[in-house]
Structures are given as C-alpha cells and as structure tokens.
Amino acid sequence: MFWKQLFATKSLEMLHAEAVGHNRLRRILGPINLTSLGVGAIIGAGIFVMTGRSAALDAGPAIVLSFVLAGLGCLFAALCYAEFAALAPVAGSAYTYAYATLGELLAWIIGWDLILEYAMACACVAAAWSKYLNELLKVLQAWNVPYCGPVPDFLCNDPFSHPGAWLNLPALLITLLVTAILVIGIRESATTNAVLVAVKVGVVLFVIGVGVFFIDPANWTSQSPSKRIFPEDHTTIPDLAKAAVKSDTIPTKEAERRIDAITGQIKVLYTEKAKLTPPEARDRIEEVKRQIQALYQETARLPEEEAKARVQQLTAEVRGLNRVERKRKELQQEVDAGAMTAADRDAEMEEFKATLAVSNKSATDKDLAARQEKGQINQTQADDLSKQAEDEDAYLPSTPEEEAVAQRLFAAVVEKAPHNATEKWGILGYLGLNKYLESVDDQVRSPFMPYGLAGVIFGASIVFFAYIGFDAVSTHSEEAKKPARDVPIAILTSLVVCTVLYIGVSSVLTGMIPYYKINPDAAVANAFTVKGLELNNPLLLGASGLISIGALAGMTSVLLITFLSQARIFLAMARDHLLPPAVFAAIHEKFRTPHISTMLTGGIIAVVAAITPIQKLEEMVNIGTLFAFVIVCAAVMLLRLKRPEAERPFRCPLIWVVGPLGILVNMLMMLFLPPDTWWRLVIWLVIGLCIYFGYGMRRSSVGRGLRGLDPLPVAGPTKDDDKILDTSVMMAAPNE
C-alpha cells in the first residue's frame, strides 16, 4: 500500500470532475486576458535587470543568443504545457500534470518546487524593484523635484553582498504592500493590471524604437581584451583589495585611542628600563617589541574613509597590471603570427604602459566639474559618472613598494582564474567535463562572443529568469472561458511576443554602450543616462526616468501575478490534502481571498527579499523553473503512452521530438547553474519530503481512497463559488 500510494495518480476523469465541482474558480478569462496575464507575468525584472548583468559579466553582445537559447527551451516546454492545460484545465500547473501522470510523490516534489520558484521569483523581483526605484529617484532629484533623492545604500542593498548594508527596505515594503492588496482583493485591480501591462510594454517598445537610432555597431564587435573590462575587474580584484586592506576597519577615534594607550605603555617601559637588571631589561625589551607589533597591527587597520580610498587604489593598480598582461598576450600572438616584429612589440608595449601611468578618474572628475559649472550636468549625474569612472579606472603602480603589493594581489587573481573559469561551466565544471569542452569553446570565441559558448549557455541559464511567467497562464486554466482553445493560444503568443521584445532590448542595450560598461543594477535606464550625458542629449536623459517608471510598473505587475500563481499552487495542493486546508485553502469571509496563505508567504518573501543577494535569488528561481519544465516535458510523453485514447483539444506537434528536446535543452541550462544552487534545491526538496511523509501522505485524498476511507473535507465554502478567490478578477478586463 505504501509504494502504491507513492505512485498513485489522479485520473483525467477525476481532474475533469474537479473542474466542474464545488469550490471552483469562476471562468471569466478570455484569450486576450490570458495573453495579457502571460505578458504581464513574463516582462519584469528579467528584461530590466538580468539582461544587463548577463551581458556585462556572462555573454557579452552574444546575450542575444542566450535569449534565443532560453526561449527555445521555454518553447518546447510551452508546447507541452499547452497540451496539458487543454487536457486538464484546473488550477495547479505542473503539479496537477505530474499528479495525473507520474504519481503522488513526484507531484508533491514538483508542487513543492513550484512553491520555491514562485516565492523566490517574488523576492527577486522585489529586490530588483528597489534598484529602479533608486534610478527614478535620482532622475527626479536631477529635475529638482522637492523631497526626492535616492535611498541610502545601507537601506537598499542586502547585507551579504554589500558589507555595511542593513537591508533592502524598498523590497521589503513593496512586498508587504502587494501582500496587503491581494489579501483585500481590490476588484478595481482589473483595470490597474491592464494599465501596468500596457505601460511596461509601451516602455519596452520605446526603448527599442528610440535606442535603435543610437546604436554603434562597433559595440557588438567589441574591443581588444586589453581595453575591455572583464568580470574579475568587477568582482575578484575588488574583493582581494578589500581583504588586503582589512576592510573590517575600526573608526578613527577608536584607532587613535588604542594608539595613545600603546604609546603610553611604551613610554613607561622606557622610563623604567634604566632601573632593571640585564635579564629583566631583556624581558622588557621583548615586551616593547610586542607592543610595537601591536601598534603596527592596529594602525594597519585604516580608518574607514582611508581604507575605502586604499581599496580603490589597489583595485585600479591590479586592473592596470591585468590589462598589461592581456596586452602582452595580444602582441605576442601578433609576433607569433609574423604580423609584428619583437622590436615593434616592445615599443607598442611601452606606449601602452604610458597610457596607464595616471588615473583616468582624476581627469574625468575635472571634466565633470567643468561641465557642472557650465550647467551641462547636475550633481547627481556627476556623481553617477564619477562612480562609473571609478569602476573602470586602471593604472600602474607609481612606486616599487606599491608595485610589490599590486603584483602580489595580481598573482592571487591569476591563481583564482582557473577556479573562476570552472564556475562558468556550473556542474559540468565541477565534474571536470569542462577540460574536454574548452577547446571547442575557444574555437567559437569571437569579438561578438567574447566569453565563448560557455558564456552563451551560462548567460541563457541566467536570463532564463526573464521567461518565467508563461506557465502562470496554465495555473489560471480553471478560470479560462474556453481553456482548450484559449490557454494554448495565450501561452504561445505571450512567449513569442516576449522573445521578440527581449531580442530587441538586448540588441539595443549592447549596441548603445559597450557591454563591459553596462551597469548591472539598472541596466536599461542607466544605458540611456550614460548615452545622454555622452551626447548631451536631453531626450535620452529624460528617457531614463520614463524607463524607470515602466520598469517599476512592470515589476509591480509581475509581483501581483506571481503571488496569485503561488496561491493557485497552494490551493491545488490543499484541495488534495497534501497541505493543511485550514491554512492554504481558507477563504476570508469578507474579502473572499486566501488570506492566511497570502499573509504567511508574503511575510517570508518580504524578509528574504530584504536580506538575500539578488543573484542567488535568480539562480534559485531558475533551477526550480527548469526542473518543473523537465517534469512537464516528461509527463506529457508519459501520458501519451498511458492514455493514448484521451481527448486532447490541443496536441503538441512532434511530441517525440519536442519532448526530448525540451528535456535536453532545459537540463543543459540546469547543468550550467552553480553547485551551491543545486544544494539549496536538494535541501528544499528534503524539507518538502519530510512534510509529505509526516503530514501529506497520511491525509492525502488519493491515499485515503486507496485505504478505503472517505476523503477529508476541504476548508472553505462550498456555495457561492463565483465569489471564491476573487483575486482572479485582477486579471480580467473590466468589461469581459
């Protein structure tokens, strides 16, 4: 009986009975509503944030290919989703599909995985929301709008990736606000959601339509490695510099107090030394040495401002050495190819070093000050450009002592390079398979694809986040007027529309400014700001604010839709008694919304969004989503074998090609995700299995049926079904 229940499935007849039974959702959504829902769920943090980060650090201009690969994996999964959604139009998405084909245990695993996916997606979008809020506040401050200014860094960053930060306060607040809205169930949100979707799609079209006129094709072909900024310039080198300076500095006053105390003790020792016997004097001299060592250790821990300046200096110096080494390799390749003599190589090398003799930031700051005096830029814009110059600054050490320190740090960078290269290959790298693939990877490297094939696939595994959301359409199948027709149309249409928009935005973004200069935090808005300041173009400068508004609107609608989709998963699992119905199927008497589950998950998500690095959040979302897609592709093929006679209003074309390709492409992207992401997924699934075997298995409706017991009642009303979960009205057009 135990093993039988683990693989017990819900028949299609049971699913169809559920679709017309009590406690159902209202069928109010048409094809336009569902497509709007899909586009609204897809376009959000992915296009506005992940595009820039992946272009700058992972794929370069070939980020376009990353979007194509990720879109291809989604297309295969979408076709499988569409067949299932038409076959079993009830809430629950991949969870329901797995229950119908693979059995209760795997259904639980995929349902628990979807809970992780939607929760981390909400947290990730909320964290990204704060970046564009700050970008908008900077624009408003530049326009001299009263009481507008960016949120301080310590209140808009997580404490783990940004030492000194407290929490991401805007992310916390927007999550709590969305939670409150969904608990109350504002019916007017139908119009609100339609407006939000229209605004963000309009802004995306604006970015493409305006940005295309400012594209420089040379940015797609890249510059030589010695002139570019590499990922280690943004991450490894600054981290090593901070460690060298001991970034855990003490305040200036505390340092002075300790120095005074040690100095006082040394004076006493010297005063008493004449009164000591030789053995005692030797002991005291040793004590003096220890005190001096302590003095050195304390003064080496610079006060905070000095430490920050020292970190910037060391970072720039090591970057300078890094560029010299890249230039040396470039010139040596020319010599080996017979295109240059050794004498020419040496002369050009010296000329290149001369360009790195001084800091570019100093010259940039002088130029910015002059532009401020002329009224061409304001203080906020000057600060942003100065920070960008600091992030790109590179020069050679000016003294032998400085060079010794910089060379030591550069040696550490070289030592870490193989590890960093291995990380780019994800699980494949840690299994050692990258050794056999790197030769192929090197052959396809080009100015357009500077990070090779590994960079494109790794980039796809990251920007894949930009596509999650189309499966939200299938979670609302139960609310579709004609699910067999409308759900497949909505899934495929929303996916195709968003893929075209993504390719357009990524092409414009990498064409407007060199990919290695893209700001990962608010890439699209910042690109227009940088180009506007470069060309002194008011249109581009003003566009930054418009883009920020569109990004905020887009991410807010994604939060609303993703929260709603998670509620559907909870509801489906609670109906089957795998989760407590009293909590996850409870409906508020007044608001008719799943208030308990919404408040519980909203509180947890708010805390996670406030303190977790956004990169870790997106990795968790991606691995959860890819895992779900693999299950769906396998499940639809299995059901073709088990129930070939079942009526299928929509059939996935070429299922024995599409299904395996969907599994292959999505598994490939999973393998490129870091091992720690896999470990987090495993830990989450282990926690879920403990809950299943401790609670769900004993109370499962299917399990009780196998044991000859009547199913337990589901919490919530069994009449007035049209009022249940009125949050669904948020996705409907007002007049439909």
Secondary structure, DSSP 8 states (H G I E B T S, - for coil): -HHHHHT----HHHHHHHHHSSS-----B-HHHHHHHHHHHHSSHIIIIIHHHHIIIIIGGGHHHHHHHHHHHHHHHHHHHHHHHHHS-STTTHHHHHHHHT-HHHHHHHHHHHHHHHHHHHHHHHHHHHHHHHHHHHHHHHTT-TT-----GGGBS-TTTSTT---BHHHHHHHHHHHHHHHHT-TTHHHHHHHHHHHHHHHHHHHHHHHGGG--THHHH---GGGS--HHHHTHHHHHHHHHHTSS---HHHHHHHHHHHHHHHHHHHHHHTTS-HHHHHHHHHHHHHHHHHHHHHHHS--HHHHHHHHHHHHHHHHHHHHHHHHHHHHHHHHHTTSS-HHHHHHHHHHHHHHTSS-HHHHHHHHHHHHHHTTSS-HHHHHHHHHHHHHH-----SSHHHHHHHHHHHHHHHHHHHHHHHHTTHHHHHTTTHHHHHHHHHHH--SSSTTHHHHHHHHHHHHGGGGTTTHHHHHTGGGBSSHHHHHHHHHHHHHHHHHHHHHHHHHHHHHHS-GGG--SSSHHHHHHHHHHHHHT-HHHHHHHHHHHHHHHHHHHHHHHHHHHHHHHHHHHHHHTTSS-HHHHS---TTT-S-HHHHHHHHHHHHHHHHHS-HHHHHHHHHHHHHHHHHHHHHHHHHHHHH-TTS--SS--TTHHHHHHHHHHHHHHHHHTS-HHHHHHHHHHHHHHHHHIIIIIHHH-HHHHHHTT------SS-SS-GGGTTGGGGGGS-TT-
